[in-house]
């Protein structure tokens, strides 16, 4: 008899995976609640795709254990695959088949009975009904992503894995895609996604910041931002690029960061003295009028700060 379902869709402890001696995922501990959107966040090479492929059962771990939908990741991998959907970065669509025909193919692949009704439902849900006769090869990047998601959902999975789903998608289609994901959450579907975009991470219920296969911090976006010690100050100057170059000579990369039109100074101690000193330096170099104001930390601030914290790469807290 199968054990009663828990409130966890995913529970992993100590998952590891190495390739040719290089550790891609290092002792991953992860708990994902049913019905939530959880984000694995980090730059290229952080281990996000490897982690998601491990949890899908596409890769075998070198160490550790996990359950997915209360099923053992190793012993019951085939059963897990019947209840999950996986949208990879390079999801394969058949360009010489129409939208309708692609969905039909994946329905038959999953052995879905009565699939025409399900297909119509997904076409309406993804707003692809008017284009159902169009060849997949003629679709825009955003429409291809929506078609790929429809194919992923054809067998009504309880849990879906999305590997950087918005990469290469225009801003309008990206917004539509997030609207669709919100609809899935309303239906009770659990979503585990990876993303390099910290603005997308803000949309998740909870996230884990990954670096070199390790979790540096985990929690809600608000919790993670609140955990950064000290204060963030936003510096203003007529030329932010020149101001950054002038101040950077005496400050580490994690303490001073230029984000386009924002120049942030992190003071771990929290006092205003460092900000006042920076403003005085800018004025002395003819880069005034300069000023500062305290700013709410962003996830970018937290990530950069953690990367520069001694020993951060060895942290691996439980989620």
N, C-alpha and C positions, 0 to 999 in steps of 0.2 A: 504494500500500500504506500502510495506517495505521501510524503509528509505535507502537513498543512502549509500553505503559502505564507511566507514572511512578508514584511513590508519592504524588504530589500529586493531590488531587481538585480543588483550586482553586489557581490561581496568578494573582495580579493585580498589576499595576505601574502606578502613576500614574493610577488611575481617577478621573475627575472627572465631576461632573454638577451643572449649575446650572439654576435655574428663575428666569426673569425677573431675571437678574443676581445672584441670591442663590446662593452656593455651598452646595449640600446635601451633597455628598461632595467632599472636597478631597484629591486625590493619594493615593488609597488603595492601599497595598501590603499584600498579604495572601497567605499560604500556608496552606492547610488540608490536612492529611494525610488520606489515605484511611483510613476506619474510625474517625476520631475525632469527638468532639462539640466543636465550636468555637462560642464565644459572642461575639456583638457586643453589648457592654454599654454602656448610656448612658441618659440621661433622654429624654423626648420632645423632638424637635427636634435630636437628636444626629446624625441622618443614617442611622440603622440601617435603616429600611424602604427608603430610597432605595438604600442599598448592596446590600441583598438583592435588590431588583428589578433592579438593574443586572446582578448575577451570574446571575439567572434568565433574562436576555435580554429582560425586559419593558420595559426602558428602554435607550436607546443612550447610551453614554458620550460626553461632549464631548471627552474626551482620555483617553489611556492605553490599555492592552491587558490581556487576560486570557485564560486557558484554563480551561475547566471540563470535567473528565474527559478532558483532553488534546485538547479541541476548542476552536477559536477562538471567542471569545464573540460576535464580530460576524459573521464569515463563515459560521459553522456553528451559528447560533442555533437553527434548526429541529431539527437533529440533537441538540443539547444537550437540548432540551425533551422528547425521547423517552426520556431516561435520568434525568430528575430529577423530583422532586415538589415542589410549592410549596403551603404552607399559609399563606395570608394572614391578617391580623388579622380580616378580614371575609369569610371563606370562605363562599360561597353554597351553602346547602343548600336543598332544595325541601321546604317545610313540609307540602305536601299529598301528599308521597310518603313511603312507609315507609322504614325503615332499609335494608331489602333493595332497594327500588326506587331509592333514591339511589345505592347502590353499583353497581347494575346500570347506571344511567345513565352513571356515570363510566367504567365498564368499556367500554361501547360507544363512549363518546367517545374513549377511548384505543385502541380497536381491539384489546382484549384477548381472545384466544381462550381458550376453556375457563374463562371467568370464574366460573361458579358454584362450582367447587371453591376458587378463590382467594378468593371472597367468604366462603365458610364458614370458611376459614382465618383471614381477617382478623376476622371476627365473634368467633371464639373467642379470638384474640389480644388484641382490645380489650375482651373480656368483654361483648359486646353481643348474643350469641346469644339470650338469653332475651327480648330486646326487639325482635327483628328485624321484627315486624309493626307496631310502633308508628310513628305518623306523626312525622316529624322535627320538626314544629312543636310537638309535645307533649313534647319531650325537655328535660331540665335542661341548664344551661350546660355542665357537665362531659361529659355524654353527647353533646352536639352536637360538642364538641371531638374526642371519640374517633371519632365518625362521620366528621367531616371528615378526620381522620387516616387512617381506613380508606379513604376515597375517594382520598386523596392517594397511598396505597400500592398501589392496585389493580393498577397496571401494573408493580409490582416495580422501583421506581427504585433506582439505585445511590447516589444523593445526594438528600437532602431538605432543603428550606429551610423553616424554621418562623419566622414573624414573630410574636413575643410570644405563643407558643402557650398560656400559662397565664393570660393576662389575663382577668379576669371569671369565673374558675373557683374553686369552693369548695375549701378546704384538702384535703378527703378526695379529691376528684376530681383535684386537682393532684398528690397523691401517686401516684395510680393512673396518671396520664398519664406521670409520670417513670419509673415502673416499666415502662411500655410502651416508652418511649424506650430504656431500658437493654436491653430485649429486642432492639430494632432494632440497637443497637450490637453485640450478641452475634452477630447475623446478618451483620455486616460492612458495614452501611449507614453511610454518612457523614452527619453531621448538622451543618448550619450554622443556628444559631438566633439570634434577637435577643431581648433581655430588658432591662427596666429594673430587674429585681430582682437585687441583688447576692448574695442567698443562693442564687439559682438559678445564678449565675455560678460559684459554688464547685463545682457539680456537673460543670462542663465540664472537658475535658482541658486546653484552652487558651482564652484569652479575649483580646479587644482592647477597651480602654476608649476609647469615642468621645465627642468633644465638638465640636460645631459642624463636623461632617463630617471631623474629623481623629482619627487614632489617637494617643492620649496615651501609652499603654503597652500592650505585648502580651507574652504568655507564659503560663505556668501560673499559676493563682491564687497558689500559694506563691511563685513567682518575683516576681510583681508586689508582693505584700505585703512581701517581703524587700527590695525595691528602695527602699522609702520611707526617706529619710535620717532620722537622729535616733531619737527614742523617743516612744511614746505612753504617757501616764499617765492612769489612770482616777481621777477625783476623787469623793470621797464626802462627802455633806452631808445633813442631815435634809430639806432642800428643794432638790432639784436645779434646779428652775426658777428659784428665787430666786438660787441660786448662779450659775447661768448668766448671768442678767441682771446680777448684780453684777460678774462677771469680764469679761463681754463688752465692757463700756465701754472697756476698755484693750487688748483683744485682737481680732485680725482673725477673720473668719468661718471661715477655714481652720485657724486655730490652736486654736479652741475650738468644739466641736460637741456638741450635746445630742441623743442618740439615745434618746428615750423614757426608759428607766430607767438610761441610761449617759451620763456626762459625760466626754468625752475632751479632753485637752489635748495638743497636738502640740508637741514641742520639737525643732525641726530640728537644734539643736546636740547634743541627746542628754543633757545634764546634768540633774540633779535640781533645780537651783536654781529653774527656772521653776515647777516643781510645788510646791516648798516656799513660794515667794512667793505662789502662788495660795492655798494652804492658809492661810497667815498672813492674807491679805486676808479670807478667809471668816470666820476666827475673829474678826478685828477688827470685822467687820460683824454679829457675833452670829449667824452662820450655821454655827456649830460644834455638836458636834465635827466637824471636817473632817479628812480624811486623803487620802493618794494611794497608788497602787501602779502599778508598770509593767504595761502591758497589751500583749498581742500585737496588732499592727496588723490591722485588718479591711480588706476591700476598700473599705468606706465611707471609712475614714480615708485610704486611698491616693487615692481619687477626689477627695475634698474637698481634700486637700493639693495634688494636681496642679492643680486648678482655680485655686488661689491662687498657684501658682508662676509667677513672671515668665517669660513666653515659652513656657509649656506649650502654649498654643494653636497654636504654630508647629511643635511636634514632630510628626513623622510617621515613626516608625521602621518598618523592615520587620518583618513578623511571621515 
